[in-house]
Amino acid sequence: MLLSLAAILVSLVSLYFARLFWMQTNRPVVCAFVTEFSAGDMGAAFNLVVANTGNRPAVRVQLHAAESDMLKLVEQDAAQSRVRHVVGCFSSESEIPLLRNGEEVETSLGSVSSHPQNEKWLKYGAEIEISITYKDLYGRSFKSQHPIKISDRKGFGGGTWGSRS
């Protein structure tokens, strides 16, 4: 009798952990990062990419950052329209209604330039902490936090080799 009760207890505990691990692995996992759109000798343009690397769709995806942090991404003398563009990426109006599993969406973030006559916009190398809130199709809420950095992802160590023709 005692052995049967122990077997039932072990089975229930096993069922609990199996369901818990299934729920943790079968869900959306959303992250965001900055990627270089194009580059030349005097500057580069960057996109903000939001990706669902999980195996379920995510809904109501929103990026959040403190306004003081967002201002760290832009040059001090950047035009107000440029500042609003960057801040707009983190506003409630920029919500992604549905992000399929495996899908990436992107939006323009801004550019950097080393040419003195070009308009100031993003600070190359600037990094801030962001949070991402989203739900799954069943209404469960999730939140992730991580840094984003204005830099070339391909040259994370400081440079890349040019392509051969």
Backbone as CSV, one residue per row, in Angstrom:
resi,resn,N_x,N_y,N_z,CA_x,CA_y,CA_z,C_x,C_y,C_z
1,MET,0.822,-1.195,0.000,0.000,0.000,0.000,0.867,1.260,0.000
2,LEU,1.887,1.282,0.851,2.784,2.429,0.928,3.533,2.629,-0.395
3,LEU,3.907,1.538,-1.020,4.599,1.596,-2.306,3.693,2.166,-3.395
4,SER,2.430,1.819,-3.369,1.460,2.341,-4.346,1.277,3.840,-4.169
5,LEU,1.183,4.301,-2.922,1.052,5.742,-2.665,2.296,6.499,-3.123
6,ALA,3.449,5.932,-2.899,4.697,6.562,-3.348,4.735,6.636,-4.873
7,ALA,4.282,5.590,-5.550,4.249,5.581,-7.014,3.287,6.641,-7.547
8,ILE,2.128,6.799,-6.913,1.161,7.827,-7.323,1.743,9.216,-7.102
9,LEU,2.404,9.416,-5.972,3.016,10.707,-5.674,4.100,11.048,-6.707
10,VAL,4.938,10.077,-7.006,5.987,10.291,-8.015,5.357,10.592,-9.366
11,SER,4.287,9.917,-9.725,3.599,10.155,-10.998,3.014,11.564,-11.052
12,LEU,2.406,12.005,-9.971,1.822,13.354,-9.938,2.901,14.432,-10.028
13,VAL,3.974,14.251,-9.296,5.089,15.207,-9.362,5.671,15.228,-10.780
14,SER,5.817,14.066,-11.377,6.333,13.974,-12.742,5.393,14.669,-13.724
15,LEU,4.093,14.458,-13.570,3.107,15.120,-14.425,3.182,16.631,-14.273
16,TYR,3.300,17.107,-13.031,3.415,18.544,-12.773,4.620,19.139,-13.507
17,PHE,5.791,18.513,-13.350,6.995,19.048,-13.987,6.953,18.914,-15.511
18,ALA,6.371,17.861,-16.020,6.234,17.702,-17.477,5.384,18.824,-18.052
19,ARG,4.267,19.146,-17.389,3.405,20.238,-17.859,4.111,21.587,-17.729
20,LEU,4.789,21.794,-16.617,5.521,23.048,-16.399,6.569,23.260,-17.499
21,PHE,7.361,22.243,-17.780,8.397,22.373,-18.807,7.790,22.506,-20.198
22,TRP,6.665,21.846,-20.455,5.992,21.985,-21.745,5.520,23.423,-21.925
23,MET,4.946,24.016,-20.874,4.458,25.400,-20.945,5.613,26.380,-21.156
24,GLN,6.776,26.092,-20.576,7.916,26.994,-20.724,8.547,26.896,-22.105
25,THR,8.505,25.748,-22.721,9.142,25.587,-24.032,8.188,25.868,-25.183
26,ASN,6.904,25.718,-24.982,5.924,25.963,-26.039,5.283,27.325,-25.835
27,ARG,6.076,28.342,-26.112,5.613,29.717,-25.936,6.409,30.627,-26.851
28,PRO,5.926,31.848,-27.047,6.732,32.799,-27.814,7.921,33.288,-26.985
29,VAL,9.011,33.589,-27.651,10.181,34.196,-27.021,10.582,35.349,-27.934
30,VAL,10.358,36.573,-27.482,10.556,37.755,-28.323,11.794,38.518,-27.871
31,CYS,12.618,38.919,-28.832,13.798,39.732,-28.546,13.888,40.842,-29.601
32,ALA,14.693,41.838,-29.327,14.895,42.949,-30.251,16.383,43.240,-30.352
33,PHE,16.809,43.714,-31.517,18.204,44.066,-31.704,18.324,45.082,-32.831
34,VAL,19.459,45.757,-32.851,19.748,46.753,-33.885,20.645,46.088,-34.917
35,THR,20.324,46.301,-36.183,21.142,45.746,-37.250,21.434,46.833,-38.283
36,GLU,22.565,46.708,-38.933,22.965,47.680,-39.936,22.186,47.427,-41.226
37,PHE,21.539,48.468,-41.740,20.800,48.360,-42.993,21.740,48.558,-44.172
38,SER,22.519,49.635,-44.119,23.514,49.899,-45.162,24.625,50.733,-44.561
39,ALA,25.785,50.666,-45.196,26.927,51.410,-44.675,27.820,51.839,-45.823
40,GLY,28.535,52.913,-45.593,29.517,53.416,-46.543,30.702,53.966,-45.780
41,ASP,31.551,54.698,-46.475,32.745,55.257,-45.840,32.423,56.324,-44.804
42,MET,31.310,57.036,-44.987,31.025,58.183,-44.133,29.867,57.982,-43.164
43,GLY,29.223,56.804,-43.175,28.111,56.618,-42.262,27.413,55.287,-42.458
44,ALA,26.364,55.093,-41.660,25.592,53.854,-41.719,24.161,54.128,-41.275
45,ALA,23.232,53.346,-41.826,21.821,53.403,-41.436,21.488,52.117,-40.684
46,PHE,20.638,52.249,-39.660,20.316,51.114,-38.798,18.821,50.863,-38.727
47,ASN,18.458,49.590,-38.596,17.083,49.159,-38.360,16.973,48.576,-36.967
48,LEU,15.782,48.665,-36.405,15.455,47.994,-35.159,14.640,46.764,-35.539
49,VAL,15.102,45.589,-35.155,14.469,44.319,-35.527,13.855,43.690,-34.289
50,VAL,12.632,43.193,-34.433,11.956,42.450,-33.375,11.722,41.045,-33.913
51,ALA,12.170,40.031,-33.175,12.095,38.646,-33.642,11.416,37.761,-32.605
52,ASN,10.620,36.825,-33.091,10.020,35.808,-32.229,10.781,34.512,-32.469
53,THR,11.643,34.154,-31.538,12.456,32.950,-31.669,11.825,31.749,-30.982
54,GLY,10.645,31.945,-30.420,9.934,30.844,-29.771,9.195,30.000,-30.797
55,ASN,8.379,29.071,-30.311,7.664,28.202,-31.235,6.155,28.400,-31.195
56,ARG,5.698,29.540,-30.693,4.292,29.926,-30.713,4.209,31.406,-31.084
57,PRO,3.109,31.840,-31.717,2.953,33.259,-32.051,2.862,34.137,-30.802
58,ALA,3.290,35.382,-30.953,3.173,36.382,-29.890,2.194,37.452,-30.358
59,VAL,1.406,37.982,-29.441,0.463,39.050,-29.766,0.714,40.241,-28.845
60,ARG,0.317,41.411,-29.358,0.436,42.663,-28.592,1.863,42.910,-28.115
61,VAL,2.816,42.811,-29.041,4.234,42.994,-28.712,4.539,44.486,-28.630
62,GLN,5.138,44.907,-27.523,5.522,46.303,-27.341,6.927,46.387,-26.756
63,LEU,7.687,47.358,-27.257,9.015,47.659,-26.730,8.888,48.834,-25.772
64,HIS,9.631,48.767,-24.676,9.583,49.828,-23.672,11.002,50.216,-23.266
65,ALA,11.186,51.502,-23.033,12.440,52.016,-22.488,12.135,53.355,-21.828
66,ALA,12.903,53.679,-20.834,12.747,54.972,-20.181,13.147,56.069,-21.165
67,GLU,12.430,57.180,-21.123,12.731,58.262,-22.068,14.162,58.759,-21.903
68,SER,14.637,58.804,-20.660,16.018,59.238,-20.435,17.003,58.277,-21.099
69,ASP,16.667,56.985,-21.114,17.524,56.012,-21.792,17.463,56.183,-23.307
70,MET,16.248,56.385,-23.832,16.112,56.566,-25.284,16.929,57.753,-25.769
71,LEU,16.991,58.804,-24.960,17.753,59.991,-25.347,19.253,59.717,-25.396
72,LYS,19.698,58.646,-24.734,21.109,58.257,-24.801,21.480,57.721,-26.175
73,LEU,20.480,57.305,-26.954,20.740,56.762,-28.288,20.967,57.843,-29.344
74,VAL,20.469,59.052,-29.095,20.536,60.113,-30.114,21.576,61.166,-29.726
75,GLU,22.130,61.779,-30.744,23.094,62.869,-30.526,22.383,64.023,-29.826
76,GLN,23.141,64.757,-29.005,22.559,65.858,-28.244,21.945,66.926,-29.135
77,ASP,22.556,67.209,-30.263,22.048,68.255,-31.147,21.216,67.689,-32.296
78,ALA,20.637,66.512,-32.136,19.775,65.920,-33.163,18.480,66.710,-33.274
79,ALA,17.951,66.777,-34.478,16.682,67.464,-34.710,15.566,66.758,-33.938
80,GLN,14.588,67.534,-33.480,13.478,66.972,-32.710,12.731,65.901,-33.496
81,SER,12.633,66.046,-34.809,11.949,65.029,-35.612,12.700,63.701,-35.545
82,ARG,14.016,63.766,-35.479,14.834,62.547,-35.359,14.652,61.905,-33.981
83,VAL,14.611,62.733,-32.953,14.397,62.228,-31.592,13.027,61.560,-31.510
84,ARG,11.993,62.203,-32.057,10.642,61.629,-32.039,10.598,60.300,-32.780
85,HIS,11.373,60.185,-33.857,11.410,58.934,-34.617,11.936,57.785,-33.753
86,VAL,13.012,58.027,-33.028,13.587,56.992,-32.158,12.638,56.679,-31.005
87,VAL,12.117,57.701,-30.354,11.197,57.511,-29.231,9.933,56.782,-29.711
88,GLY,9.501,57.054,-30.937,8.303,56.420,-31.491,8.415,54.914,-31.613
89,CYS,9.617,54.409,-31.753,9.812,52.946,-31.837,9.417,52.258,-30.537
90,PHE,9.383,53.017,-29.448,9.086,52.461,-28.132,7.737,52.939,-27.598
91,SER,6.891,53.478,-28.455,5.594,53.987,-28.023,4.513,52.917,-28.184
92,SER,3.378,53.138,-27.542,2.273,52.173,-27.633,1.692,52.108,-29.041
93,GLU,1.852,53.165,-29.832,1.376,53.149,-31.219,2.200,52.212,-32.093
94,SER,3.385,51.849,-31.646,4.257,50.958,-32.413,4.072,49.495,-32.024
95,GLU,2.953,49.174,-31.425,2.665,47.795,-31.036,2.577,46.894,-32.268
96,ILE,3.115,45.698,-32.132,3.015,44.688,-33.190,1.854,43.776,-32.800
97,PRO,0.747,43.787,-33.556,-0.432,43.019,-33.159,-0.193,41.506,-33.122
98,LEU,0.548,40.977,-34.104,0.817,39.542,-34.170,2.214,39.329,-34.743
99,LEU,3.001,38.544,-34.048,4.351,38.192,-34.511,4.427,36.669,-34.538
100,ARG,4.406,36.123,-35.760,4.414,34.664,-35.903,5.724,34.081,-35.390
101,ASN,5.683,32.818,-34.998,6.916,32.173,-34.562,7.879,32.093,-35.744
102,GLY,9.127,32.452,-35.488,10.147,32.488,-36.530,10.156,33.767,-37.345
103,GLU,9.246,34.680,-37.095,9.147,35.916,-37.883,10.005,37.023,-37.282
104,GLU,10.564,37.857,-38.166,11.271,39.075,-37.775,10.612,40.247,-38.488
105,VAL,10.354,41.323,-37.760,9.872,42.563,-38.363,10.883,43.650,-38.037
106,GLU,10.968,44.635,-38.905,11.959,45.692,-38.668,11.387,47.048,-39.027
107,THR,11.993,48.059,-38.434,11.651,49.441,-38.711,12.937,50.256,-38.720
108,SER,12.926,51.339,-39.458,14.120,52.190,-39.477,14.311,52.814,-38.102
109,LEU,15.546,52.904,-37.687,15.850,53.495,-36.383,16.581,54.818,-36.546
110,GLY,17.545,54.874,-37.461,18.290,56.105,-37.664,19.617,55.835,-38.322
111,SER,20.465,56.845,-38.325,21.761,56.711,-38.983,22.842,57.428,-38.189
112,VAL,24.072,57.074,-38.509,25.248,57.752,-37.962,26.076,58.237,-39.138
113,SER,26.827,59.285,-38.913,27.664,59.820,-39.983,28.927,60.421,-39.386
114,SER,30.030,60.225,-40.098,31.279,60.854,-39.673,31.564,62.112,-40.478
115,HIS,30.709,62.405,-41.455,30.883,63.606,-42.270,30.319,64.807,-41.512
116,PRO,31.101,65.866,-41.322,30.646,66.996,-40.495,29.432,67.739,-41.059
117,GLN,29.189,67.648,-42.368,28.050,68.367,-42.955,26.745,67.580,-42.851
118,ASN,26.815,66.315,-42.523,25.596,65.505,-42.409,24.904,65.759,-41.088
119,GLU,23.594,65.574,-41.099,22.779,65.787,-39.913,23.126,64.769,-38.818
120,LYS,23.188,65.242,-37.587,23.449,64.369,-36.439,22.177,63.582,-36.127
121,TRP,22.349,62.289,-35.735,21.179,61.491,-35.415,21.507,60.506,-34.288
122,LEU,21.963,59.308,-34.608,22.252,58.304,-33.589,23.693,58.379,-33.106
123,LYS,23.924,57.934,-31.875,25.275,57.829,-31.317,25.768,56.398,-31.536
124,TYR,26.798,56.243,-32.330,27.348,54.914,-32.565,27.936,54.378,-31.257
125,GLY,27.608,53.162,-30.921,28.099,52.531,-29.701,27.212,52.737,-28.488
126,ALA,26.171,53.587,-28.608,25.267,53.808,-27.479,24.486,52.531,-27.184
127,GLU,24.272,52.271,-25.911,23.571,51.051,-25.488,22.597,51.386,-24.375
128,ILE,21.400,50.799,-24.445,20.399,50.981,-23.387,19.724,49.643,-23.089
129,GLU,19.080,49.584,-21.924,18.278,48.425,-21.547,16.841,48.669,-21.996
130,ILE,16.236,47.660,-22.604,14.832,47.749,-23.003,14.074,46.581,-22.386
131,SER,12.763,46.714,-22.346,11.921,45.590,-21.965,10.898,45.381,-23.075
132,ILE,10.494,44.145,-23.233,9.527,43.770,-24.261,8.390,43.048,-23.548
133,THR,7.158,43.517,-23.765,5.997,42.837,-23.210,5.192,42.255,-24.356
134,TYR,4.619,41.076,-24.119,3.819,40.412,-25.143,2.983,39.323,-24.489
135,LYS,2.065,38.784,-25.265,1.198,37.706,-24.789,1.250,36.562,-25.789
136,ASP,0.811,35.391,-25.343,0.636,34.298,-26.292,-0.839,34.258,-26.691
137,LEU,-1.208,33.316,-27.530,-2.583,33.235,-28.027,-3.587,32.878,-26.932
138,TYR,-3.108,32.391,-25.798,-3.983,32.028,-24.692,-4.118,33.152,-23.674
139,GLY,-3.444,34.278,-23.914,-3.546,35.424,-23.020,-2.519,35.469,-21.907
140,ARG,-1.605,34.485,-21.862,-0.546,34.533,-20.850,0.402,35.676,-21.192
141,SER,0.809,36.446,-20.201,1.690,37.603,-20.404,3.144,37.235,-20.141
142,PHE,4.037,37.845,-20.934,5.467,37.619,-20.792,6.189,38.963,-20.865
143,LYS,7.359,39.003,-20.246,8.195,40.197,-20.292,9.646,39.747,-20.356
144,SER,10.391,40.341,-21.283,11.826,40.059,-21.359,12.574,41.383,-21.307
145,GLN,13.790,41.336,-20.809,14.626,42.535,-20.714,16.018,42.206,-21.211
146,HIS,16.559,43.111,-22.009,17.927,42.949,-22.484,18.415,44.254,-23.102
147,PRO,19.720,44.363,-23.357,20.256,45.595,-23.944,20.112,45.604,-25.465
148,ILE,20.070,46.805,-26.027,20.263,46.991,-27.463,21.403,47.987,-27.628
149,LYS,22.138,47.852,-28.730,23.312,48.689,-28.948,23.347,49.148,-30.398
150,ILE,23.667,50.425,-30.599,23.801,50.982,-31.943,25.188,50.605,-32.453
151,SER,25.256,49.516,-33.204,26.531,49.072,-33.765,26.273,48.038,-34.843
152,ASP,27.314,47.744,-35.591,27.236,46.733,-36.634,27.375,45.363,-35.991
153,ARG,26.351,44.532,-36.093,26.378,43.200,-35.485,27.426,42.302,-36.129
154,LYS,27.691,42.528,-37.411,28.663,41.680,-38.101,30.089,41.995,-37.668
155,GLY,30.317,43.203,-37.221,31.652,43.591,-36.783,31.702,43.838,-35.295
156,PHE,31.111,42.924,-34.509,30.992,43.139,-33.065,32.340,43.320,-32.387
157,GLY,33.410,42.823,-33.002,34.726,42.948,-32.411,35.478,44.177,-32.883
158,GLY,34.858,44.976,-33.748,35.507,46.204,-34.201,35.694,46.315,-35.695
159,GLY,35.445,45.254,-36.450,35.573,45.356,-37.899,35.236,44.047,-38.584
160,THR,35.153,44.117,-39.890,34.899,42.933,-40.711,35.771,42.994,-41.956
161,TRP,35.989,41.862,-42.563,36.706,41.817,-43.829,35.725,42.097,-44.954
162,GLY,36.196,42.796,-45.968,35.355,43.049,-47.134,35.115,41.757,-47.900
163,SER,34.031,41.714,-48.680,33.747,40.496,-49.441,34.624,40.429,-50.680
164,ARG,34.932,39.196,-51.080,35.738,38.987,-52.278,34.823,38.838,-53.478
165,SER,35.248,39.365,-54.596,34.428,39.267,-55.814,34.749,38.013,-56.578
